[in-house]
Amino acid sequence: MFEAHFQTFEEPEAGVALTARLAALREELARRKLTGFVIPRADQQQNEYVAPSEERLAWLTGFTGSAGLAVVLAHEAALFVDGRYTIQAAKQVDAKAWAVESLIDPPPESWVSAHLKAGDRLGFDPWLHTFAAAERLAAACTKAGAELVAVDSNPVDAVWHDRPQPPVAPVAVHGMQHAGIGEAEKLAQIKSEIANVGADALVLSDSHAVAWTFNIRGADVAHTPLPLSYALVPKDGRPTIFIDHRKLSNLTRDHLEQSADVREPDAMAPTLMALAKSGAAIALDNATAADALSRLIAGAGGKPVRGSDPIALLKAVKNATEIRGTQTAHRRDAVALARFLAFIDREAPSGKLTEIDAVEALETFRRDTGALKDVSFPTISGTGPNGAIVHYRVTRKSNRRIAPGDLLLIDSGAQYEDGTTDVTRTMAVGEPTGEMRDRFTRVLRGHIAIARAIFPDGTNGAQLDTLARQYLWAAGVDFEHGTGHGVGSYLSVHEGPARISKLGTTPLKRGMILSNEPGYYKTDGFGIRIENLELVVAADIKGAEKPMNAFETLTLAPIDRRLIDVAMLSRDELDWLNAYHARVRAAVGPALDETTKAWLDQATAELKA
């Protein structure tokens, strides 16, 4: 009945194959007279989702998380992951071969400086590290009396004999009915920003920036409609796009050539070098530009100007067309969510459904809309202790039955041409415990605090983050991830530069879309997360002495009333919840069949104090 088209549930390779790969890499390093090598989970543009040909870290270690780094030395090796992946990494890698260490505090560089000896040579691929990352590694090597060596070719690739070919998926034009602003207007904005930083040109090292600027989309990586590409935008004159021509139809080529010269990727280096030889100042994005680009420009006599990509902020502030599109996408997605939640509520108590069944059902309901292009990330479907793994990815081996007494956490999203969605709901299967209801209600109160927040223009995400945590902190607990991330418009579901977190320093601007997703995770017990997407809008406050902003909730899906301890809610919180559920009922109900509508009416019924 149900099936998944956009994700698989296969186990990562393990055992003998991984042991042999690590041994082969060490032999290759010895042949190159390198003491060790650094393997990041990255491609040339630091994308979150990378092509199969770029999954070096997973191929070598078995770890499949979206963030991590490994260091291989002659007799020891370490995998570095953040708090989201500590449990997952421990389950996926061979503990005899790999030490699992912190990616954040302390950082990998501390391990590097402690484990290298004077005279050692640590290799790294300058195309897979940013300038700042390379600089940190160099400092760690210097501290140990060792040398950081930029390799000409990646030694992992040398021993990865069946490495997949790079992707060449077709590029599509992202029409004005979705983009809202044409390429000429966007390029004018970008060129103004280039002039502001005193540069002669800007390298678009982020494929998201290329896609947004030139109104194109692709399918080179999973879950994000990216056409892997680069561009060079001069302060004056015509930009150049570097993209594999096999991806372009006559239509897309004609579209691109209206605003840019189109060249093959191998033309980028000589084009940059020619510009650099004139002494040009060339702007590079700190977050995505490879250290190799900085080396190339400086080596040819140019001046690398390192800073924030101005397109990131331009792209994050959605225009009126994009806002209308994402509102439409969320209403469409809400119908699929209601059908799914009703199905789970009806079938899960039997104990026959599994985590994979839930993933396949939700994707099927979304495909039934006729508009689904992809899921925006692999669906997180965790029940019982699996729900406590923040970025859990179900496999056929880990697949768990959804049993009465469990909580089911479903974090999922969809890619539609008019918008990108991301939503998490936690559902009770059978009767929840008092502890589950207490923790769920604390998470809900934090979620409501963000949703109801009113804040001065210029406020950043770090200033709001505490609102989501306060009720958990009062009980002596917390969650080890950010409260919210930016979301693109038929682009990345995790979009910078703004976020709601302890590290969120970018001011929130009207038109930005961010997630609101506090949670609680009891190791080996259960997980809770409640996530909606929020649009930053102007707050209408009479007598306000300065511009004030607020959030408009985009996501429309019931929050499980059975998990709420109403006695813990304030009157304002209860009013917000009831008003939200009334809005869900009014917006979604008319599009449902009678059975699902009856379920929705019950799931969104008013709660009494």
N, C-alpha and C positions, 0 to 999 in steps of 0.2 A: 504493500500500500504506500509506504513512504520510502524515500531514498534520498541520499545526499549526492549532489553533483559537484560541489565545490570544496569538499574536504574529504580526507581519507582517515582511516582509523588504524593504520598499520603501525606496528612497532618499529622504533628505530633499530638499526642493526646493532648487534652486541657480540660479546664473546670473542671468538677466535679472530674474526674479521677485523675488529677494532684493535686487538693486540698486534696483529700483523701490520696494520697501517701505522701504528705508533712506531713500531720497530723499523719499518721502511723509511719513515720520515727521519728517524735518528740516523740511519745510514746515509741518507741524502745530505743531512746537515754535516755529518763528518766529512763527506766527500767535498763539500764546499768550504770546509775549514771553519764552520760556524759552531759555537758552543751551544747555541739554542736558537729558538725562533718563536715569534709572537704571532698567534692566530686569532684575530678578532672575529666576531660574528658580524661581518660587514661586507658590503660590496664597495665599488668605487665611489658611491654617492651616499653611503651611510643610510641606506634605505632600511626601514623596519622589516619589510618582507623582501626577500632576495630571491633571485632566480635559482633553480636547482644547481646551476653551474657555479654559484657563489657560496653554497652551503658547506664551506670548508670545515667550520667548527663542528657541525653536526656529523659530517662524514668521518672526522678524525676521532671525536670523543663519544658520540652517541647522544649528546645533549642537544635538544631541539628547541630550546627557548629562544625568544626574540632578542635577547641581549646577553652578552657574555664575551669572554676572552680567555684564551689558553696560552700558557707559556710552556714550551717543551725544552728541557735541558737534557744533557746526556744521560743522567741517571735519575731524574725526577721530573715531574710534570704537575702543573696546577691548572684547574679550571676556576675562573672567577665569575661569580654570578651575584645578582642583587637579591634583596629580600623576597621578591616575588617567586624566585626560582630555587631557593635553597632546598626545599623538599624534593622538587622535581629532579634537580641535578643529582642529588644523593641516590635517587632511584635509577637514573639513566646511565651513570658512568661507572666504570670499574674502579672501586675504591682502592684496589691494589696498585693501579696504574696512575690514578689521578687523585690529588688532594683538592677538595672543594673549598675555595676561599672566597672572601668578600670582594665584590667589585667596587664597593663604595668606601667603606671605612673599616680597616685601612684599605687603600687602593692597591691595585696590582703592582704599582711601582715600588711599594715598600717591600713586597715579596721579592721582586727582581733585584733590588739593591742588596737584600739580605742573602740571596742565594748565588749571586754571581761572584766570581773571584777576579783579582787583578789579572789583566791580560785576556779575559774572556771576550768573545765576539758574539753579540746577540743580534740576530738578523730580524728584519721586519720588511714588509712589503709597503713601500711608500704610497701606493695607490689605495691601500685599505685603511690608512690612518690619516686623521686630520693633522694639520700642522701642530696644534696644541698637544695632541696625543703623542706625536713623535717627539716633541720637545720634552714632555714628561718622561718618556722612556729614555731619552738621551741623558737627562739629569740623573735618573736612577743608575744608569750605566756608569756615568762619571763618578758618582758617589762610591761605587764599588771598584773603581779603577778599570772598568771594562769599556768596550767600544760598542756603539750601536751602528749596525751596518745595514744600509739600504740595499736590498737585493734587486737585481735586474729582472729576475723572474721568480715566481713564487715556488718554493720547494715542495709545498703541499701538492701543487698542480703536477709537479714532476713525478710524483708517486701515485697520483689519483688517475689510474690508467683508463677507467671508464667514466671519466668526468663528462657530464652532459654538455651539449653545445649551448652557447648563449642564445637567448630567445630572440625570435624575429616576428612577434605577433603584429597583426595589422594595426595601423593607426587610424583613428576615426576623428572627424571634425566634431568638436563640441559646439553645437550651434548656438546662435544668439538667444534662442528661446530658453536656453539653460544658462549660458554664460553671462548674458546681460550687458557686457561691455566688450567692445571690439578690440582687436590687437593694437590698432593705431593709438587708441586712447591709453591702453595699458603701457605701451612702449614709451609714450610721452611721460607718463608718471615715473617709469623706471629711469629714464634718462635724466629727469630732474633730480632723482635721488643720487645717481652717479655723480652729477655735478656737485651736489651737496657735500659729498665725501672727498671731493678733490681728485677723483679718479678720471682716467681717460676711457675706461671700459670696465664692464662687469662680466665675469664668468658665471654663467648659470650652471652650477655644478649639481644642482638638485633637479631631478626630472619633474618633480611636482611644480617647480617654478617654470620650467619650460612648458609643461602642459597648460598651466594657468595663463602664462603670457601669450601663447600662440593659439589658445583655445583648441587644444587637441587632447585626446585621451587614447590609451592603449591597453595592452594586456600582457606586458612582459613579465610581471610579477603577480603572484597570487593576491587577491583581495583588494588591491589598489589599482585603479585603471591607469597605470603608468606606461608611457612609451619611453624606455630608457634612452636618454639623449643628453646632450649638452648644448649650450648656446653661448655666444659671445655678443654682448650688446655694447657697442661703442657709444660714447657720449654724443657724438655726432656721426651720422651716417647709418648705413644699413646693417642690421644684425646678421649673424650667421648661425644656422642650426646645424649641429653635427649629429646625424642619425643614420642608421643603416637603411639604405634605400630600398631594401627588400621589404621593409615595413610599409612603404608608401604606395598607395594607389594613385592613379592619375588625379583623382579628386583631391586627395589629401596633399599631394605634391603641389597642385595648383593653389590650394588654400595657403600652404606655407610660403610659397614663392611670392604671394602678394605682399608679404611684409618682411621677408628674410631671404638670404641666400641659403641654399640647402647643400650640405657637403657630407661626405662620409666621415665616420668617427675618427679614422686614422689621419684625417686632415687637421684635427684640432691642435695637436702638438706643433706642427710647423706653422700654423696660423698664429698661435700664441707666441711662438718664438720670434716670428717676423715682427709682430707688434712690440714685443719686449725689447728687441734690438734697437728700436727708436727711443728707448728710455721711458716708455709709457708706464704710467701708474695703473695697475690692473687690480680691480677689487675682487676679493675672494671671500666666500662665505666660511666663517669659522666652523660652522656646524657640519658642513657637507663637503667642502673642498678638500681633495686629497693633498697630503703633504707633497706628493709628486708634482702637482700643479705649481705650488709655491717654489719648489726647487727649479722647475723648468723656467719659470718667469725670471727668477733671480739669476739663474745661470746664464740667461741670454741677455742680461743687462737691464731688465725691467725692474719695476718696483712693485712687489706684491703689497696690496693694501688690504689687510685682514680686518674683517668686521662682520657685522650681522647682514645677512642677505636682506635688502630692503623689500624684496618681493614677498618674503614670509609674512610681514605685517600687512602689506597690501592685500594679499590673498586671504588673510585671516578675517578681514573685515568684509563681510558679505554684502553685495549690492542688493537692491530691491528685488531683482529677478531671482537671484539665488535664494533669498529669504522666502519668497513665495514658493519656489521649487521645493525647498526643504520642508516647508509646512505641508505641502501636498504629499511629499514622500512619507512624512510621518503619519499622516492620516491613512494613507494606503497601508503602511506597515502595521498600523494599529489594528486593522481588520485581521491581518494574518496573526498578530499576537493574540487577539481575543480568541480566534479559532483554536490556536495552540494551547493557550492557558485553559480553555474549557475542556479540550481533549485530555490534558494532563490531569485535571481535576476529576474527570470522569473515569479515566483508565488506570491511573497510577495506584490507587488504593488496592487494586487486585494483586499487586506485587509482580505482575508479568512484564511491565515495561523496564527497559534499561536506559542508561545514560545515552547510548547510541540511538536508541529508539526516539528519544526526545530530540536529539540533534536532527535526525532525519525527518521527523514530523514537522519541526519548525521550518526547516528549509523548504519542505514541500508546500506548506501553507504560503510561504513567501513566493515560491515559484508560481503558485496558483494565481497570483496577482497579474501575471503576464508581463511584469515590468522588471523583475529581478535580473540584474547583471552578474552579481556575485554576492557572496557573503562578505562583509567588510572586515572580518577576521575569523579565524577558526572558532566555532561556537564552543564556549566553556559550559559544559554540562556536568555538574558534579553533585552527587548526592552523598549524604553521610560524610565520612571523613574526607572523601575526594573534594567535597565542597570547600574544605578548609585550605586547599591548594589554590592560591590566588589565580594563577594562570594555568590551571589544570587543562590538559588536552586529553580527552578520552581516547584510549586505544582498545583494540579487541581484547588485549590482555587485562587492562585495568577496568574494563567496562563493568559497572556495578548495577545490580537491580535496584530499582527505586522501591523501597520497602516502607510499609506503614511505620510511622514514628520518625522517619527521616525528614530532613529538609532537602529540597532540590533547588540548587542555584543554577540559573540559566543566564549567561551573559552572551549576547549575540548582536549582530547588526547586519544591515543590508546595504548593497550598493545599487541605487537606482540612478538613472541619468539626471534626474532632477534633485537628488539629494542623497546624503549618506546618513544612516541611522546607527544607533548604538544604545542598547537597553539591557538592563539586568533586573530580573525579578527572582525573588526567593519564595518558594511555595512550601507550605506544610502539607505533608502526606500523612493523613491521620491526625492524631491529637498531638500537638507540640508540647514540650515540657515548659515549665515555668521559666527556666533559664533561657530557652530559645526565645520566648516571648519578651523577656526582659531585654535581651541583647538586640532583638529585632526592633523593639520600640525605641531603644537608644539610637540605633542607626537611623531609624525613620525620623526621629527628632532632629538629628544632625542634617539629614537630607532636607527636611522642611526649612531649617534655619538658612540653608543656602538658597533654596527656592524663594524664600520670602525676603532675602537680603535687599536692602536699599543702601547704596554706597556712593560716595562722591566720584565724579568723573576723575580718572587718574588712579583710582584704587587698583592695586594688583592682586593677584591670586593668593599670595602669601598672607595678605591682610585678611582674607576671607576664610582661609583654610581652617583656622581654629573653630569657626562656627560649626563645622561638620563634626568636630572631634569632642566638643565640650561635654556631651552627655556620656560618652564612652569614658573619657578621662575621669569623670566623676565616679565611675565604677572601677577605676584602676586598670582600664584596658584601652587599646588603641588599634589602628590598622596600619600596616607597613607599606602603603602605597599612596600616591597622590589622591586628592579628593576629586580632581577633574582635569581633563585634557581638552585641547582644542579639537574641533572636528571640521573636516573639509567639505567642499561642495562637489560631490562625485569625485572625490580625491581621497586622501588618507583619512582614516577614521581617527588617527592620532596625529594631530596637526599642531605645530608650534605657531608663534612663539609663546602664546599665552597659555597658562594653566593655573588651576587652583591647587596649590601645594605649598609646602614649606619653602620650595625653591622658585615659586612663581613670581618673578620680578617684573614681568611685562604688564603694563597697565591694561585693564580690560576696556575695550572700546565697543561702542554700540555697533551691532552687526556681527560681532564675534559669536560663535557657537561653542559652548563648552559642556562637558559632561559634569554631572553632579552625582558622585558614586561613593559615599562612605560605606564602610563594611566592618564586619567582625569575623574573625576566623579562629575557631577553637581546634587546635591541632589534634588530629585523630578523632574529632567529634563532628563538627558541622561548620558550614560557612554561610555567611549572610552578606548580601550586597543589594542595595537599591539604587538603580541608576536611571536617570532621565537626562535628556539633553536640554540645555537652556540657551536661549538667545538673549544677548545683552541688549536692553532697550532703555529708552529714557523713562525715568520715574516721574510721575505726575504728582508733585508735592506742592500744595499751595504755600506760598510764602518762602519757598526754598531760596537761600541766599547764594547758592552755587548750583551748577548743573549736577543732577543726581541720576544715577542709573539703577536698574533693577533687572530681574530675569523674567523672561517669558518661557514657560515650560513648553517644549515642543513634543515630547513623548506622551503618548496617550495609551496607557495600559493600567489595569487595576493593580493595586498594592494589596497583598493578601491580608484581609481583615482579621483572619483567624490568628495571625501572629502578633496582633497589636494589643497591648495592655492599655486600654482606653484611660484607665485611672492615672497613667503616667503622663498623658498628654495635657497640655494647657488648653484653655478654651480657644485661643488663636490657632494652635496647631490642629485641633480637631476641626475647626472651621475650614482651615486650608485643605485638609484631607477630604472633607465632604464636598467642598467646592470643586476640587480636582476630580473626584470621582463623578460628580454630576457632569462635568465637562467631558470626561471620557464617555460617559453614557450617551450624552447628546450627540457627540461627534461620530462615534463608532457604531452605536446601536442600529441606526437606519440602514447600514450596509451589511448587516448580518442576517443569517437565516434565523428562523424563529427559535430554534433550540439554543443556538449560541447567544442570541439576544436575551433569552430568559436567564441564561447563566450570567451574562454580563450585568443584567439588572440586579441580580442577587449579589454579585461580586462587588458592585459599586453602591450598594444600598447605604443609606445614611447611618453612620455610627452615632450612638447616643452616649452622652457623658455619664 
